[in-house]
Structure formats: C-alpha cells, structure tokens
Amino acid sequence: MRILIIGGNGTIGNKVSQYFNENNDVIIAARTNGEFNVDITNSQSIKDLFNQTGQVDAIICIAGEAKWSPFNELTEDDYYIGIKSKLMGQVNLVRIGQQYLKQNGSITLSTGILADDPVVKTASAAMVNGGIHSFAQAAALELENGHRLNVVSLGMVEDAFEKYKDYFPGHNPIPMQKVINAYVRSVKGKINGTIIRYYE
C-alpha cells in the first residue's frame, strides 16, 4: 500500500509513519522537512505535491495549525489562521487529493478533543475542529470510486503531555499505541464518514 502522510515528522505523525512504514510504501510530506514539501494553506502547493507523488492508496493528514489565545484577544485575522490552515488546508487535501487516490482508497484527517470538550483559549481551534467534523461527514456521502473519508479526533497524547498538561487539567494522556490504532482503523478498516474519537 502506498500511503502519503502529511505532517509525518510531527509528534503524532512520526509514530504513525513508523508503524505504516513497516509494511507499506510511506511518503512523508511536511512544510519544511519531508520527502516532499507542502504548504497546506496554498491550493497550488497541494496540487504540486500530488503531481509529484502520483497516485496513492491512502492519504493521512496530521498537520494544520490554529491560534490559541483568550477569546477577548482573538482578532479576525487570528481566526483566519486556523481557517486557512487546519480547516481549508484539510478540505483542499480532500478536494484535490481524491483525484490522485486509487480505487477504494482512503483519506484520514485529524482534529482533536477541542471539538467536543474545549478548554480556555481554544475558541478558534475548537471552531475549526468542529467544522472539519461536519465537513467530513457530509463529504463522505458524495465520494466516488469507493473512496472513504474519516477523521481521527484525539485527546492530549502521551508524547505531548509535558507540553500541554497545563491546558488540560485532569485529562488522561492517550497512549501512543492507541493513537496509532486510530489511524490504522481509518486506513485499513471499511468505515466511512466516521469521527474516530479517542479522548482517554
């Protein structure tokens, strides 16, 4: 199986890439340090990526950013960071990527617990995550050629616990094996239009 992982060198992406790399042909794309460079805020950059990779069996996106800041300090431009990157970046990966996806291929997007259980300073990030959930469930109804679209929505992962623990008091870190399994379920299973939630 030929799998393209956008964000395959990040905290989560690295572990997911290692797993799939054992028995598959994994291509890693990232903003600066992948086999291929891509800026998901730019549709042309996404098209250029797929023109270089050619057809793939699965697309996994573990990339995208959004502004974390107190609600009363968020500007309109701050919201557009998440809208252009994590939301429209992943929407455009589906729009464009489906043309390079083999028959019965899958696309997996990434969000997080903030869509369902937000914490302070995440009005923008929570909005974007929720938008991706709604988009994926709707778009999955219209995919062709046996294509599937799912979303992995995770809580605070084990490998990022020290960095984010102060934002998530009382939350249980998600074991990295469970994180990997969420992506395996999306890629190797038959589900479509599913939000795979692992929050504890």
N, C-alpha and C positions, 0 to 999 in steps of 0.2 A: 504494500500500500504506500502511495506517495502522499505525504502529509506536509502541508505548509503551515508553519506555526509563526504567527506574527507576535512579537514580544517573547520569543522563545529563550531569551537570555535573562529575563527578569526573575524575581524571587519565585514566583509560581511557574513561569514559563520554563525555567531551567530544569525543574524536576519533571515537568510534563514531557519536555523534549527528551530527557534522558530515558524515560520509560518507553516512549514510542520509538526511539532510535534503536532499541534492541532488536526489533524485528521488522522495521519499516524504513523506507527512504524518507528521511526527515529533512525538510528545507526550513531554515530559520531566517526570518526577515525581522528587521528592527530599524529603529530610527537611525542608529549610527553604527552598531557593531554586529550586524547579522551577515549571513552569506550574501543577502540582498538588502539594500537599504530602502525603507519606505516611510513616507510621511502620511499617516492615515487621514490627516486633516485636508489632504490635497488629492482630489479625484484622479488627476493626471498621474500622480506618483503611484497610486494604486494600480492604474492601468499599466503603467510601465513595469511594475512588479510582475503582474500576471503575464505580460508579454515576454518577460524573461524566464519565468518559471514554466510556462506552458501549462498543460492540463495536470490536475491533481485529483486525488481521491477524496481528500478531506482538507478543510481549511479550519484552523483554530486561531481565534484572536484572543490574546491575553495582553492587550495593550489599550491605551487610551487614558486620558487624564481629565480631571475636573478640579476646580478651585475649592479648597476648604477654607472657610472664613466665617466669622459671625454673620448672621443673617443681615443685620443692620449695616454691615460694612461691605456686603457684596454689591458690586456695581453691575450694570447691564453687561459691560464687557467681560466681567468675571464669569457670568453665566455662559457667555458665548464660548469660553474656553472648553467647557465640558460638552456643550452642544456640538461644536465643530470637531472635537477630538473623540471623546468616548462614544457619543451618540451618533452623529453623522458619519464619523470615521468607520464605525462598525456597520451602519446602514449601507454605506457605499461599498464596503467589502462584500456584503451580500449582493447588492445590485450588480456590481461588476464581476465579482468572483464566481457567481453562478454560471457565467458564460465559459469559465475555464474549469468547471467541475465535471468530472466524469459521471456517467450514468450511475444512479444510486449513491452518489457522493453526499457528504455531509458538511455542514458549516456549523461551527460552535462559537458563540460569542461569550463574553464574560462581563458580569456585573458584580453584585455583592449585596450583603445583608442590608445596606442602607436603603434599598428599595422598599423593604418591609419593616425594618427596625432601625430608623435613623438615630444618630446621636448629634450632639451640638456641633455646629459649624459645617453641617453637611447638606444644607438646603439645596445647593446646586448639584452636588454629587448624587443625592437621593433622587432628585428630579430626573436626572439623566438615566440612572439605573432603571427607574420605573418606566421611563419612555422606551428603553430597549426591550423590556419585558413585553410591553404591549405591541411593539413593532414586530418582534419575533413571532409571537403567537398569531398575529394577523398575516404576516408574510408567508409563514409556513403553510397556510391554507392554499396558497397560489403557486407554490413551487412546482416546476415541471421536471421531467426526466428522472423521477424517483428521488429527487434531491430532498434532503432533510435539513431542518434548521432548529437548533436548540440553544439554550443559554445556561451557562454554569454560573450560579449565584452563591458565593461563599461568604462565610463569616470571616473573622480575623484568623488568618492561617498561622500555623505554628512557627514557621520561619520568619514571620514578620511581627511576632508577639512583642518583642522588646521595643520595636519602633512605634507600635500603635496601641500598646496596652493602656496608656493613659486616656485614650479616646474611648475605650471600650471597657469601662469598669464592670467586673463581674461576668464578662463574656468568656466562654470556654474556647481555647485555641483549637482550630481544626487540624487534626493530624495530617501530615503531608501525603500519606498514603491514601487517605480519604479524598484529598484534593485531586490526586492523580486519578482515582477511580471515577470521579465526577466526569472528567473529560473522556475517559475510556468508555463510560456508559453512553455518552453522546455519540462518539465516533463509531464504536463497534456495535452498539445496540440498534434497535429499529425505531426508537421513539422519534417523534417529530412535533415541533411546536411546544416543547416541554421546557419549563424553567426548573432546572435541577438545583434544588436548594439544599445546601449542607451548611447549617448555621451553628452546629455544636457537635 
